[in-house]
Amino acid sequence: MDFNINKESNKRKYFIEKLSQKIFLICALISVISLILIIGFIFYKGFQPFVSKGYSFTEFIFGKKWVPSSDKFGIFPMILASIYGTLGAVIIGAPVGVFTALFISEIAPKKVGVVISNAVQLLAGIPSVLYGVFGLAVIVPTIQNLFNLPKGQTLLAVIIVLAIMMLPTIVTVAETSIKAVPKSYKEASLALGASKIETIFKVVLPAAKSGILAAVALGIGRAIGETMAVILVAGNSVIIPRGLADSVRPLTTNIALEMGYAFGTHQEMLFATGIVLFIFIMIINLTILKLSSKVGK
């Protein structure tokens, strides 16, 4: 009798295990198929003007005028705006984020570190449009008054807002990486006579470098793909940015502003803009991944 009960119990467990595996497989397939469908649709729509309508991809990339009503589609100013905005945000946000993570993990008292860490995580939960509203209400007027500009919606405002938005991602991932450094590394450094600051910069940071690079990569992805906050502080002028005081229109902003009413070739060119943005993000991620693997080795 007991043998039959155990046999039925084993069969039930085996059935549940197989069913669970199939459910997990279906979920994984849904994720992969969704990604493939999205990428495939964007590339299909984006390549239409160049494949079937005779538009030049080179002129699209290096053209300086975006006037859909005159059949002119050049995104070079937007590419520069996206690159400058992202680079500026990384230059400001990456050091601040990494040093914050170091302070939380290695320097601050435990209670203080917990409070700051929780505050940073709450910062990550703020909707992006609210960052834009804050930038429009505080950062933009400050820039306008400080530099005596006609308007404060500039590349500098974009950089500051994106740098703030990057912080939660960089701090959270970098903090996890720093805390994962074995305690024996730090103890050995201190035992050899190194100070706490020397141990942090010469032992802890190099050991966590791979994770920190991953944190910066995620922050870059957040910055280059941001839309709503940038719309409010960029000014959205299609000009080649010559300085921090210029009004700009990044790639994401262009898509968001015009996709609602675009149709035909205009709409397809916006999808082509999305392809360029996707390629940028892939190049950045692959580069950081390569660097992380080398650092890890």
Backbone torsions as a table, in degrees:
resi	resn	phi	psi	omega
1	MET	NA	-48.5	178.2
2	ASP	-61.5	-36.3	179.9
3	PHE	-61.9	-43.3	-179.8
4	ASN	-66.0	-39.3	179.3
5	ILE	-63.9	-43.5	178.8
6	ASN	-64.6	-37.4	-180.0
7	LYS	-64.7	-44.5	178.5
8	GLU	-65.1	-39.2	178.2
9	SER	-63.5	-41.1	178.3
10	ASN	-65.5	-39.4	178.6
11	LYS	-63.6	-41.2	179.5
12	ARG	-64.0	-43.7	178.6
13	LYS	-63.7	-40.5	179.6
14	TYR	-64.0	-42.7	179.6
15	PHE	-63.7	-44.6	179.5
16	ILE	-63.1	-40.4	179.7
17	GLU	-64.2	-45.2	179.1
18	LYS	-64.8	-41.2	178.7
19	LEU	-63.2	-41.5	178.5
20	SER	-62.5	-43.7	178.7
21	GLN	-60.0	-40.7	-180.0
22	LYS	-68.3	-38.9	177.6
23	ILE	-63.1	-44.4	178.0
24	PHE	-62.5	-40.4	179.0
25	LEU	-63.4	-43.0	179.3
26	ILE	-62.6	-42.6	178.1
27	CYS	-61.7	-43.1	179.1
28	ALA	-64.2	-41.4	179.5
29	LEU	-65.4	-38.6	177.9
30	ILE	-61.0	-42.8	179.4
31	SER	-62.9	-47.4	-178.2
32	VAL	-66.1	-45.2	-178.7
33	ILE	-64.4	-39.6	178.0
34	SER	-61.0	-43.8	178.8
35	LEU	-62.3	-45.1	-179.4
36	ILE	-63.5	-42.1	-179.6
37	LEU	-64.1	-43.6	-179.8
38	ILE	-63.0	-49.6	-179.1
39	ILE	-63.5	-43.2	-179.7
40	GLY	-61.7	-43.0	-179.9
41	PHE	-64.7	-44.4	-179.6
42	ILE	-62.3	-44.6	-179.2
43	PHE	-68.2	-37.4	179.3
44	TYR	-63.2	-48.3	-179.6
45	LYS	-69.5	-37.7	-175.6
46	GLY	-72.1	-28.2	-178.8
47	PHE	-88.2	-8.8	-177.9
48	GLN	-55.6	-47.2	-178.2
49	PRO	-62.6	-30.8	-176.1
50	PHE	-87.6	-26.6	-178.0
51	VAL	-88.2	-45.3	-171.9
52	SER	-109.7	-13.1	-175.7
53	LYS	-116.8	0.5	172.2
54	GLY	78.3	14.8	177.1
55	TYR	-75.6	148.7	-179.5
56	SER	-88.2	126.2	178.3
57	PHE	-68.2	-33.4	178.9
58	THR	-64.6	-44.1	178.0
59	GLU	-66.2	-33.0	177.4
60	PHE	-64.2	-43.7	-178.3
61	ILE	-73.3	-44.0	-172.4
62	PHE	-102.7	0.9	176.8
63	GLY	-68.7	146.8	-174.8
64	LYS	-105.6	-2.7	-177.4
65	LYS	-121.4	130.5	175.7
66	TRP	-118.1	94.5	180.0
67	VAL	-133.3	86.1	-176.9
68	PRO	-56.4	-34.1	-179.5
69	SER	-65.9	-25.6	177.5
70	SER	-102.8	12.8	178.7
71	ASP	61.3	36.5	177.1
72	LYS	-114.7	121.2	-175.8
73	PHE	-130.8	91.3	177.0
74	GLY	-124.5	129.0	-173.6
75	ILE	-113.5	12.6	-178.0
76	PHE	-58.7	-44.5	176.6
77	PRO	-59.8	-35.3	-179.7
78	MET	-72.0	-36.6	176.5
79	ILE	-61.9	-46.6	178.9
80	LEU	-62.5	-39.9	179.5
81	ALA	-62.6	-42.1	179.0
82	SER	-65.7	-42.7	-179.0
83	ILE	-66.0	-48.8	-179.1
84	TYR	-62.7	-43.8	-179.8
85	GLY	-62.2	-42.8	-179.0
86	THR	-69.4	-44.7	179.7
87	LEU	-62.1	-44.0	178.5
88	GLY	-62.0	-41.1	178.7
89	ALA	-65.0	-38.0	179.0
90	VAL	-67.2	-41.9	-179.4
91	ILE	-60.0	-37.0	178.8
92	ILE	-86.0	-48.2	-170.3
93	GLY	-75.3	-36.4	-176.1
94	ALA	-64.5	-51.1	178.4
95	PRO	-61.9	-42.7	179.8
96	VAL	-62.1	-43.4	-179.7
97	GLY	-64.8	-44.0	-179.3
98	VAL	-67.4	-43.2	178.9
99	PHE	-65.7	-34.7	175.5
100	THR	-64.0	-43.7	178.3
101	ALA	-62.3	-39.9	177.4
102	LEU	-64.4	-41.9	179.6
103	PHE	-62.4	-44.8	-179.2
104	ILE	-63.6	-42.9	-171.8
105	SER	-82.3	-36.2	-167.2
106	GLU	-118.0	-23.9	-170.3
107	ILE	-113.9	-46.8	-173.5
108	ALA	-67.2	146.3	169.9
109	PRO	-57.2	153.8	-172.2
110	LYS	-56.6	-44.4	-178.1
111	LYS	-65.3	-41.1	178.9
112	VAL	-65.2	-42.7	178.9
113	GLY	-60.9	-40.0	179.0
114	VAL	-64.4	-42.3	179.9
115	VAL	-62.7	-46.7	-179.2
116	ILE	-65.8	-42.1	179.3
117	SER	-61.4	-43.0	177.8
118	ASN	-65.4	-37.0	178.4
119	ALA	-64.9	-41.0	178.0
120	VAL	-64.3	-41.5	178.4
121	GLN	-65.2	-35.6	175.0
122	LEU	-65.8	-35.4	177.5
123	LEU	-60.7	-34.2	179.5
124	ALA	-69.0	-23.5	-177.7
125	GLY	-86.6	-4.7	179.6
126	ILE	-73.8	129.6	178.0
127	PRO	-58.6	144.7	-175.3
128	SER	-62.3	-31.7	-179.4
129	VAL	-64.0	-29.3	178.6
130	LEU	-71.3	-33.1	171.8
131	TYR	-60.3	-42.3	179.1
132	GLY	-64.2	-40.9	177.7
133	VAL	-63.5	-42.7	176.5
134	PHE	-61.0	-44.1	178.6
135	GLY	-62.1	-40.8	-179.2
136	LEU	-68.3	-35.7	-175.6
137	ALA	-86.3	-27.7	-173.2
138	VAL	-117.7	-55.9	-172.9
139	ILE	-69.9	-45.7	-177.7
140	VAL	-61.0	-50.0	177.4
141	PRO	-62.8	-35.3	179.2
142	THR	-63.2	-44.9	178.4
143	ILE	-64.0	-42.3	-179.4
144	GLN	-60.9	-44.7	-178.6
145	ASN	-75.2	-37.4	-175.6
146	LEU	-68.6	-39.5	-176.6
147	PHE	-106.6	6.7	176.9
148	ASN	55.0	54.2	-178.0
149	LEU	-101.7	156.0	176.0
150	PRO	-60.5	-36.8	174.8
151	LYS	-149.1	152.4	-175.2
152	GLY	-93.5	-1.3	178.8
153	GLN	-77.8	95.8	-169.2
154	THR	-138.8	175.3	175.1
155	LEU	-60.8	-36.8	178.9
156	LEU	-62.1	-41.0	177.4
157	ALA	-62.9	-40.7	177.4
158	VAL	-60.8	-45.3	-178.6
159	ILE	-61.9	-44.8	-178.4
160	ILE	-65.0	-45.2	180.0
161	VAL	-63.5	-44.0	179.6
162	LEU	-66.2	-37.0	178.3
163	ALA	-62.5	-41.1	177.8
164	ILE	-64.7	-40.8	-177.4
165	MET	-70.0	-25.9	178.9
166	MET	-74.2	-26.9	-170.2
167	LEU	-55.4	-48.5	-177.6
168	PRO	-58.2	-42.0	-179.6
169	THR	-64.7	-49.2	-177.5
170	ILE	-64.9	-45.2	-177.4
171	VAL	-63.2	-46.5	-175.7
172	THR	-63.7	-48.8	-177.6
173	VAL	-70.1	-41.6	179.6
174	ALA	-65.4	-38.8	178.1
175	GLU	-61.2	-43.3	177.9
176	THR	-61.5	-42.5	-179.9
177	SER	-65.8	-41.2	-179.4
178	ILE	-67.0	-40.8	179.2
179	LYS	-68.2	-20.4	180.0
180	ALA	-81.2	-8.9	177.9
181	VAL	-66.6	128.5	-178.1
182	PRO	-56.7	138.3	-179.5
183	LYS	-62.8	-28.1	-179.0
184	SER	-63.1	-30.7	177.8
185	TYR	-61.4	-47.3	-177.7
186	LYS	-68.6	-40.4	-179.8
187	GLU	-64.1	-39.6	178.8
188	ALA	-65.2	-41.6	179.2
189	SER	-64.0	-45.2	179.0
190	LEU	-65.2	-35.7	179.7
191	ALA	-67.6	-27.0	178.9
192	LEU	-83.8	1.0	174.5
193	GLY	103.0	2.2	179.1
194	ALA	-73.8	147.5	176.9
195	SER	-77.2	172.8	-178.5
196	LYS	-65.1	-42.0	-179.6
197	ILE	-66.7	-41.3	177.1
198	GLU	-62.1	-39.3	178.4
199	THR	-64.4	-40.6	-179.5
200	ILE	-63.2	-47.3	-173.0
201	PHE	-84.8	-25.4	-176.3
202	LYS	-104.2	-14.2	-178.8
203	VAL	-120.8	-56.6	-173.7
204	VAL	-67.0	-50.6	-178.5
205	LEU	-60.7	-48.3	177.2
206	PRO	-60.4	-37.4	-179.4
207	ALA	-68.3	-30.2	-178.4
208	ALA	-99.7	11.3	-172.1
209	LYS	-61.1	-37.4	-179.0
210	SER	-61.7	-47.3	179.1
211	GLY	-66.9	-34.4	178.5
212	ILE	-66.7	-40.4	175.8
213	LEU	-62.0	-39.1	176.6
214	ALA	-63.1	-39.0	177.9
215	ALA	-62.9	-43.5	178.6
216	VAL	-64.7	-39.1	178.6
217	ALA	-61.7	-43.1	177.6
218	LEU	-65.2	-38.2	177.3
219	GLY	-64.4	-40.3	177.6
220	ILE	-63.1	-42.3	177.5
221	GLY	-60.3	-39.8	177.3
222	ARG	-64.8	-40.6	-175.8
223	ALA	-71.2	-47.6	-174.7
224	ILE	-71.9	-22.2	-179.4
225	GLY	-97.6	0.2	-177.1
226	GLU	-72.8	141.5	-175.1
227	THR	-125.5	-63.6	-168.5
228	MET	-60.1	-45.9	-178.6
229	ALA	-64.6	-37.6	-177.4
230	VAL	-69.3	-37.7	179.4
231	ILE	-54.3	-39.7	-173.5
232	LEU	-75.7	-23.4	-173.4
233	VAL	-118.5	-2.9	-172.7
234	ALA	-87.0	-28.2	-175.4
235	GLY	92.2	-31.5	170.6
236	ASN	63.1	34.9	174.2
237	SER	-92.6	135.0	-179.4
238	VAL	-87.9	79.2	177.0
239	ILE	-136.3	154.9	176.3
240	ILE	-72.8	120.1	-178.2
241	PRO	-68.9	123.7	179.0
242	ARG	-101.2	-13.4	-178.9
243	GLY	-165.0	176.1	-177.2
244	LEU	-69.2	-17.9	-177.5
245	ALA	-90.0	1.8	-178.2
246	ASP	-84.0	145.9	172.0
247	SER	-76.3	140.4	-174.5
248	VAL	-134.5	164.2	173.3
249	ARG	-135.9	100.2	177.4
250	PRO	-68.1	170.6	-177.0
251	LEU	-60.3	-46.1	-177.1
252	THR	-63.7	-39.1	-179.7
253	THR	-64.3	-40.4	179.6
254	ASN	-60.6	-43.4	179.2
255	ILE	-64.0	-46.0	-176.5
256	ALA	-66.8	-37.5	-177.1
257	LEU	-70.2	-34.7	-168.7
258	GLU	-112.4	-12.9	-176.1
259	MET	-65.4	-28.2	-176.4
260	GLY	-63.8	-30.4	-177.8
261	TYR	-119.6	-1.0	-177.6
262	ALA	-74.8	151.1	174.5
263	PHE	-153.1	163.8	178.3
264	GLY	63.1	-136.2	-177.5
265	THR	-62.1	-37.3	178.9
266	HIS	-57.8	-47.1	179.3
267	GLN	-63.7	-42.0	-179.7
268	GLU	-65.0	-35.0	177.0
269	MET	-67.8	-30.9	175.1
270	LEU	-68.5	-37.3	173.9
271	PHE	-65.1	-37.3	176.6
272	ALA	-64.1	-35.6	174.2
273	THR	-61.5	-38.8	176.4
274	GLY	-63.2	-35.9	177.2
275	ILE	-62.8	-44.9	179.3
276	VAL	-61.0	-43.0	178.2
277	LEU	-62.8	-42.2	178.3
278	PHE	-62.2	-42.3	179.5
279	ILE	-63.9	-41.2	177.1
280	PHE	-57.4	-49.0	-177.8
281	ILE	-63.5	-39.8	178.9
282	MET	-64.4	-42.8	179.4
283	ILE	-62.0	-44.3	179.7
284	ILE	-62.2	-47.5	-178.1
285	ASN	-64.0	-42.8	-180.0
286	LEU	-66.3	-38.4	179.0
287	THR	-64.5	-47.3	179.4
288	ILE	-65.0	-38.1	178.6
289	LEU	-62.6	-41.0	178.7
290	LYS	-64.2	-45.3	178.7
291	LEU	-62.8	-40.6	-179.8
292	SER	-63.4	-40.3	-179.4
293	SER	-67.6	-37.4	177.7
294	LYS	-66.8	-42.5	179.0
295	VAL	-64.2	-40.7	179.6
296	GLY	-60.9	-39.6	179.2
297	LYS	-69.5	NA	NA
